Amino acid sequence: MADAKVKKECDPADAAVIESRIKELCIQFPQGITDQVIQNDMPQLEPTQRAMVINKLLSVGQLDLLRNSSGLLYRMKDAQSASKMKGSDNQEKLVYQIIEDAGNKGIWTRDMRFKSNLPLTEVNKILKNLESKKLIKAVKSVAASKKKVYMLYNVQPDRSVTGGAWYSDQDFESEFVEVLNQQCFKFLQSKAEVARDSKQSPMIQRNSSFATSHEVWKYICELGISKVDLSMEDIETILNTLIYDGKVEMTIIAAKEGTVGSVDGQMKLFRGVNPIIQPTGLVKTPCGLCPVFDECHEGGEISPSRCIYMTEWLNF
């Protein structure tokens, strides 16, 4: 609680005390404080005095004005953000803060308008102004081709927005994926051939034919066939498609913590496989080899009508 007694008339000395206390509350509650928090902490403070001090802190860029389901929130602004928004009015600061809070997933104009409670024309005007200052940028989302999300200018968009390495300007790079698919399988095949040529015991041959996702990733990177940086997660996505195609099998082993390619003390190993005999009858259908057969049903995320493997098999 504030020790100072607050008068109705807010002289400069009192204003400095109130400013200091409000900033202390913002530091104590980094997610933001409401008018009610300030009122509870300084019950003798008149609403007009409170509004005057808060407006001053907002105007000099020391506080951010936010809005949530409970109403208005005040939060301390870091020095870097304050310098960027110098000279901006409160509405522009509010929109900038909403975009900043959205992080690397960005925010739709509609959601921005709802959170700021500003008219659409005003929001669009502010967005255009912030874009011209290179404070924010618009990014097309693969989830909705005709919509854009806004995020801070220097923020790298999340994979859910851009589609990751498999998309370019919202178009799925099917040829690029196919090339990666072939090269990953080629690497695993060559590793299996080296293991067979070693003339070791069958068990040693089998074990040495496995490769970690890190080894496959390193091979692909050294080939230089990708114009974008691929992660191990990207390579494991390709390897998973090879598993579904019946060309690769995977096993998981325990690994020492800190081992390259291990996650939570486990490591995935992959090896290329060639069936001894071709499957016959019903097993040739995609369903016969599908690893997610039990989860497949109409209306679900995985369904026969949306299955590319089923479509290809029927066309064949």
N, C-alpha and C positions, 0 to 999 in steps of 0.2 A: 504494500500500500504506500502511496505517496505520503511523505511526512509533511510536505508544504501545504498550507491552507490556501485554497484557491479563491480569489476574490471574484466578484461578478465582473468588475472591470479588469480586463486582462492587460496589465502594463507590461512593458518589455521584459522586466525581471521575471514576472510570473509566466510569461509566454515561453521564456527559455527553460524554465523548470518543467512546464507541461511538455514541451518538445522533447526534452531529455527523457522524461518518463515514458512518453509514447514510443520513442525509439528503443528504450529498454524493454518494453513489453513486446515489441516486434522481434527483438533478438531472443527473448524468452520463448516466444511462440513463432518460430520461423515460417510456419505454414500460413500465418496471417492472423490478424485480430479484427474483431468487429467493434462497432460503436458501443455495444453492450459491455464488452471486455473493458474498454476505456472507462465507461460509466461506472462499472463495478469497482474499478481500481481507484477512480477519483470521483466519488459521488457528489462532491461539492462543486464540480466543474459544470458551468452552464453550457447548454447545447450550442449557443452562439460562440462561446469561447472555444469549445472543442472543434467546431467547424472551422473557425478562423485559423487555429494552429495546424489542423490537418491540411487545409487548403494551402497553407504556406509550405508545409513539408512536401506536398505533391508538386507545387509549382517550382520548387528548387530541385526536384528530382531525387529526393531522399526516400520517398515512399512510392510503392506501386499500388494502384487501385485495381482490385479484382472483384469478381462477382461470383457467388455460388448460390446454392439453394437457400442459404440462410440470409442472403443479402450481400451487402458490400463488405469487402475485406481489405485491410491495409497491411502491406508487407514491405519490409526493408528492401531497398534496391541496392544491388552491388554497384561499386564505383564504375565498372566497365560499362554496364548497361546504362547507367546514368549519363555517362559521357556520350553514348551513342544517341540517346533520345533527347539530348539538350536542345531546347527550343521547340519541342513538340508539345501539343496541348494534351489535356487529360484523356480525351477520347482516343487519340493516336497512341498514347502510352498504354491505355487499356487494351487495345487491339494487339499491340506488340507483345504485351505480357501474355495474352491468351495464346498467341502463336508460339511464344517461347515455351509455355507450359505444355504444349502439344508434343514437343520433342521431335524426334526423327520420324514419327509417323504422320506428322502434319495434321491439319484440321480443315474441314470443309467450310466454305463461306456460310452455309446455312447454320452450322454449329457455332460459328463465330458470332453470327448475328444474334443467336439465342443467348449466348453467354454474355455478350456485351450489352444486349438490349438496345442496340442501335438500329436505325433504319438501314435497309439493304443499300440504298444509294450512298449513305454516309460510310458504310463499311467498305464498299467498292472504291470510294474516293480515297479513303485512308490506305487501303491496300495498294492502290496505284502509287500513292506518295511514298510509301515504305519501300516498294519495289524500285522506284527511281533512285532512292538513297542507298540501294543495295543492302538493306537491312533484312529483307525477307526475299523469298523466291517462291514461285509457283511450280509445282511438280505434278505431272500427269500420273495418275494411279492406274495400275493394271486392273484394279478391281472395278473401275468405271472409266471407260475410255473418254467420255465426254466431260468428266469432272476433273478438277484440279484441287490439290491440297496445298496449303501454305505452311512453310517452316522457315526458320531463321536461315539467312543467306549462306552461312558457313557450315550448316549441318548436313551430314551425309544421310540421305534418305534410307529408311528401313527397307529390308528386302521385301516386306509385305506390300510396300508401295511401288517399288520399281520392278519387282519380279525377280530380282537377283541377276545372276549371270545368264539366265536362260532367256531374258527378254532384252530387246533393243527397240527403243521408241515404241514400247507397248506391244511389239510383235514378238511372238514366240519363235526363237531361233532353232527350228527343228533340225536344220542341216548341221548346225554347230553341235547340237546334242548328239546327233547320230555319229559325227566324227569322233567326239569324245567317247561315245559308247564303243566304237570300233577299236580305238587306241587303248582304252583300259583293258578290253578283252585280249587284245594282241599282247599286251605286257604280261598279263596273267598266263596266257598260253605259252609264251616264251620262257617264263619262269618254270612252268610245269615241264616243258621239254628239257630244260637244263637239269631238272631234278631227275627225270627219267634216264638221261644220258650219264648220270653220275654212277650208275651200276651199284648203288647202295641197296640196302634192304628195303622192301616195300614200305615199311613204316617210316623210315628216314626219308625216302623219296616223297612220300605223301606230305610229311611235315615241312619239308623244304620247298614244296611247291606253293605254300601259302605266302601271301604278301600282306603287309599292313596297308591301311588306307593312306598312311603317310608315304610309304614307298611308291604307291600308285600316283599320288599327288605330286611327288617330286619328279617322277618320270614325265608326267604331263606338262609340268612347268618347264622342264628342260627341253621338251619338244618345241616349245614356243608357238603352239598352234592357237593359243587363246589371246585375244586382244584385251581381255579383262582379267583382273586378278581372281583366281579361283581359290576357294578355301577347301579344307579337307571335308567340310560338310557338303560342299558342292560335289566333290568326287565320290563321296559315299552315296549321294543321291543317284549318280550314274551307276555305281556298282549295284545298288538296290534294283535298278531296272534290269540289269544283267541277271540278277538272282531270279527275278520274276520271269525272265525269258528262259530260265533253265540252263544258262551258260556258265553261271558262277554259283559257288556255294560259300557260305560264311560260317565261321565258328568264333566263339568268344573265349578268350583265355584270361587268366589272372595276370596282372602286370604290376611291377613295382611302381610306386608313386613317383611321378616325374619322368617316367619313360615316354619318349616321343610317340605320340599317337594314342596314348592311353587316356581314359576318362574314368574317374572314380575307381581306379584300381583294376580296370578291365580294358582289354584291347580286342578290336575286331580284326580277324584275319580272313582273307579272301583267296580263293583259288579257282582257276578255270576248270571246267569239267566237260567231258565228252561222254554222252551216254553210250554204253556198251552195245545196246540194241535200240532201234527206234521204237518208241512207244506205239501201241496199237489201240484201235477202238476208241472208246470214250475218253481214254487218257489223253488223246491228242487234242481234245478241246481245251481251251484255256482254263476252264473250271477244274479240269482234272489235275492241274499243277498249281493252281492258284493258292498262294499262301494266306490270302484273306477271304477264302471261300465262305467261312462261317459268318463273316460280317457283311456279305453281299446280299442285298435285297432291294426290291424296287422302292423308290422313295428315299433311300438312304444315301449317305455320302458315297458309298461304293455300291453300284447297281449294274445289272447286265446291260441296260440300255445306254449307259455312259461308259462302258468298258471298251477301250480302244483295242484290246486284244481280241475280244469277242467279235468286234466289227471287222477287223482284219481277217479273222478266221472264217467268218461267213462270206466275206468277199472272195476269199481264196476258193 
